[in-house]
Amino acid sequence: PGSESLPVDHTASDLCLLQPVLEVEFFRSDRMATLRKSFADLCLSEVGIATPPRDSFDRWILERHLLPGALRLDPLIPARADPEKSPSLCRQLEENIPVRTKAGINAALSKRNLFKLCRNIMDMMHFFIAQGNIEREDPAAALVENAVDEAEKYCKDSSSDNMEGLDAKADDLRETCSPTLHNLIRPYVESMCIKLSQLAEEYASEVSEKEKQLTRNISVDPVEDGSSNR
């Protein structure tokens, strides 16, 4: 009867078909790990973020796959998608500029955090000035420099040992400087997103080609069924 299933004799040659799939998965895992490291490297080299925002890479992967019309070369590694520069990733990276610091648990830590924020902001401004993105005499640059100077003087004041006051000063400094820094860093953030998308497509293509190559090898290799020994 048609409802009965036919018995299947699993020979050693059948099991050999699983090996190429495993090889592809190892290669895919390696390419994904390389892409994740490249993301962290780009965050540091392109926009000065030493530690990528939490879950930002995984969110970017998901977004790329869900975009309509995305080129799907691989089930895991995203390929080309429009827009090439991810708006959500750009926004998430900008939110971490200038550097975010953890809330202080005492006045000493809050003071160190504020000094760290001041150094980070001025390092970024010096970079942008050196790159010609902004002139030192520009009102926006002067606004940032004055705000940092005021925060540093507040830190050095012997009476500034109030944790709440130091944390509030850090929030004010970030609020004052963020608009200028975001406008300056945005082209670098967008460039980084494009580079990441191009790397992902390159790795997805490599995995796809690897899979095709292994499939071709399987179809070419003869499968011995034991008939030659009869």
C-alpha positions as CSV (number, residue, x, y, z in Angstrom):
1,P,0.0,0.0,0.0
2,G,1.1,3.6,-0.7
3,S,1.0,4.5,3.0
4,E,3.8,2.1,3.8
5,S,7.3,3.5,3.9
6,L,10.2,1.8,2.2
7,P,13.1,0.5,4.3
8,V,16.3,2.5,3.8
9,D,19.7,0.9,4.0
10,H,22.1,3.5,5.3
11,T,25.6,2.5,4.0
12,A,28.9,4.0,4.8
13,S,28.7,6.0,1.6
14,D,25.5,7.7,2.7
15,L,27.1,8.8,6.0
16,C,30.0,10.3,4.1
17,L,27.6,12.9,2.7
18,L,27.3,14.5,6.2
19,Q,31.0,15.3,6.3
20,P,31.0,18.2,3.7
21,V,28.1,19.8,5.6
22,L,30.1,19.8,8.8
23,E,33.0,21.3,7.0
24,V,30.8,24.1,5.7
25,E,29.5,24.8,9.2
26,F,33.0,25.0,10.6
27,F,34.0,27.4,7.9
28,R,30.8,29.5,8.4
29,S,31.5,29.7,12.1
30,D,35.0,30.8,11.4
31,R,33.9,33.5,9.0
32,M,31.2,34.7,11.5
33,A,33.8,34.9,14.3
34,T,36.1,36.9,12.0
35,L,33.3,39.3,11.1
36,R,32.5,39.8,14.8
37,K,36.2,40.6,15.5
38,S,36.3,42.9,12.5
39,F,33.3,44.8,13.9
40,A,35.1,45.3,17.2
41,D,38.3,46.4,15.4
42,L,36.3,48.9,13.2
43,C,34.6,50.3,16.3
44,L,38.0,51.2,17.7
45,S,39.9,52.2,14.6
46,E,37.1,54.1,12.8
47,V,35.1,55.8,15.7
48,G,37.2,55.3,18.8
49,I,34.9,53.0,20.7
50,A,37.1,50.5,22.6
51,T,34.2,48.2,23.5
52,P,31.3,47.9,21.1
53,P,27.8,48.6,22.5
54,R,26.2,45.6,24.0
55,D,24.4,43.3,21.5
56,S,25.0,45.9,18.7
57,F,26.6,43.3,16.4
58,D,23.8,40.7,16.9
59,R,21.1,43.4,16.3
60,W,22.9,44.4,13.1
61,I,22.9,40.8,11.9
62,L,19.2,40.5,12.5
63,E,18.4,43.8,10.9
64,R,20.4,42.9,7.8
65,H,18.5,39.7,7.3
66,L,15.1,41.3,7.9
67,L,15.5,44.1,5.4
68,P,13.3,43.6,2.3
69,G,15.2,42.8,-0.9
70,A,18.4,41.8,1.0
71,L,20.8,39.6,-1.0
72,R,20.9,36.2,0.8
73,L,24.1,34.4,-0.1
74,D,24.2,32.6,3.3
75,P,21.6,31.7,6.0
76,L,23.7,33.3,8.8
77,I,26.1,35.9,7.4
78,P,24.3,38.8,5.8
79,A,25.1,40.1,2.4
80,R,24.1,43.2,0.5
81,A,21.1,45.1,1.8
82,D,19.6,48.6,1.3
83,P,20.4,50.9,3.1
84,E,24.1,49.8,3.2
85,K,24.7,52.0,6.2
86,S,22.5,50.7,9.0
87,P,20.5,53.6,10.6
88,S,20.0,51.6,13.8
89,L,23.7,50.8,14.1
90,C,24.7,54.3,13.3
91,R,22.4,55.6,16.0
92,Q,23.6,53.0,18.6
93,L,27.3,53.9,18.0
94,E,26.6,57.7,18.2
95,E,24.9,57.1,21.5
96,N,28.2,55.9,22.9
97,I,30.0,59.0,21.8
98,P,31.5,60.6,23.9
99,V,32.5,57.6,26.0
100,R,29.9,56.4,28.5
101,T,31.0,55.9,32.0
102,K,29.4,53.8,34.7
103,A,27.6,55.6,37.5
104,G,30.0,56.3,40.4
105,I,29.7,54.5,43.7
106,N,31.7,57.2,45.5
107,A,33.0,60.7,44.9
108,A,36.5,59.4,44.0
109,L,35.1,57.2,41.2
110,S,32.8,59.9,40.0
111,K,35.7,62.3,39.7
112,R,37.8,59.8,37.8
113,N,34.9,59.2,35.4
114,L,34.5,62.9,34.8
115,F,38.3,63.3,34.1
116,K,38.0,60.4,31.7
117,L,35.1,62.0,29.9
118,C,37.0,65.3,29.6
119,R,40.0,63.5,28.1
120,N,37.9,61.5,25.7
121,I,36.1,64.6,24.4
122,M,39.3,66.6,23.9
123,D,41.0,63.7,22.2
124,M,38.1,63.5,19.7
125,M,38.2,67.2,19.1
126,H,41.9,67.2,18.6
127,F,41.4,64.4,16.0
128,F,38.7,66.3,14.2
129,I,40.7,69.5,14.1
130,A,43.8,67.6,12.8
131,Q,41.7,66.0,10.1
132,G,40.3,69.4,9.0
133,N,36.7,68.5,10.0
134,I,36.4,71.6,12.1
135,E,38.5,74.7,12.8
136,R,39.7,75.4,16.4
137,E,38.1,78.9,16.1
138,D,34.7,77.4,15.2
139,P,32.1,78.4,17.7
140,A,31.0,74.8,18.1
141,A,34.7,73.8,18.9
142,A,35.0,76.7,21.3
143,L,31.7,75.6,23.1
144,V,33.1,72.1,23.6
145,E,36.5,73.3,24.8
146,N,35.0,75.8,27.3
147,A,32.6,73.1,28.6
148,V,35.6,70.7,29.1
149,D,37.7,73.4,30.8
150,E,34.8,74.2,33.2
151,A,34.4,70.5,34.0
152,E,38.1,70.0,34.7
153,K,38.2,73.1,37.0
154,Y,35.2,71.6,38.8
155,C,37.1,68.3,39.3
156,K,40.2,70.1,40.6
157,D,38.3,72.1,43.1
158,S,38.9,70.7,46.5
159,S,35.3,71.2,47.4
160,S,34.0,69.1,44.5
161,D,33.8,65.9,46.5
162,N,30.1,65.5,46.1
163,M,29.3,62.4,44.1
164,E,25.9,63.7,42.9
165,G,27.4,67.0,41.8
166,L,30.2,65.2,39.9
167,D,27.7,62.9,38.1
168,A,25.5,65.8,37.3
169,K,28.5,67.7,35.9
170,A,29.3,64.7,33.7
171,D,25.7,64.6,32.4
172,D,25.8,68.3,31.6
173,L,29.1,68.0,29.8
174,R,27.9,65.1,27.7
175,E,24.7,66.9,26.8
176,T,26.6,70.1,25.8
177,C,29.2,68.3,23.7
178,S,27.2,65.5,22.1
179,P,25.5,67.5,19.3
180,T,28.9,68.8,18.0
181,L,30.6,65.4,18.4
182,H,27.8,63.5,16.7
183,N,27.8,65.8,13.7
184,L,31.6,65.4,13.4
185,I,31.6,61.6,13.9
186,R,28.6,60.7,11.7
187,P,30.6,60.4,8.4
188,Y,33.0,58.1,10.2
189,V,30.2,56.0,11.7
190,E,28.5,55.7,8.3
191,S,31.8,54.8,6.6
192,M,32.3,52.1,9.2
193,C,28.8,50.6,8.6
194,I,29.5,50.4,4.9
195,K,32.9,48.7,5.5
196,L,31.2,46.2,7.8
197,S,28.5,45.4,5.2
198,Q,31.1,44.9,2.5
199,L,33.1,42.6,4.7
200,A,30.0,40.6,5.5
201,E,29.1,40.2,1.8
202,E,32.7,39.0,1.1
203,Y,32.5,36.4,3.9
204,A,29.0,35.3,2.9
205,S,30.3,34.8,-0.7
206,E,33.3,32.8,0.6
207,V,31.0,30.4,2.5
208,S,28.6,30.1,-0.4
209,E,31.4,29.2,-2.8
210,K,32.8,26.7,-0.3
211,E,29.5,25.0,-0.1
212,K,29.1,24.9,-3.9
213,Q,32.6,23.5,-4.2
214,L,32.0,20.7,-1.7
215,T,28.6,19.9,-3.4
216,R,30.4,19.6,-6.8
217,N,33.0,17.2,-5.3
218,I,30.2,15.0,-3.9
219,S,28.4,14.8,-7.3
220,V,31.7,14.0,-9.1
221,D,33.0,11.3,-6.7
222,P,31.6,7.9,-7.5
223,V,29.7,6.1,-4.8
224,E,30.6,2.5,-4.4
225,D,27.6,0.2,-4.0
226,G,29.6,-3.0,-3.8
227,S,28.5,-4.2,-7.2
228,S,32.1,-4.1,-8.5
229,N,33.0,-6.9,-6.1
230,R,30.5,-9.3,-7.4
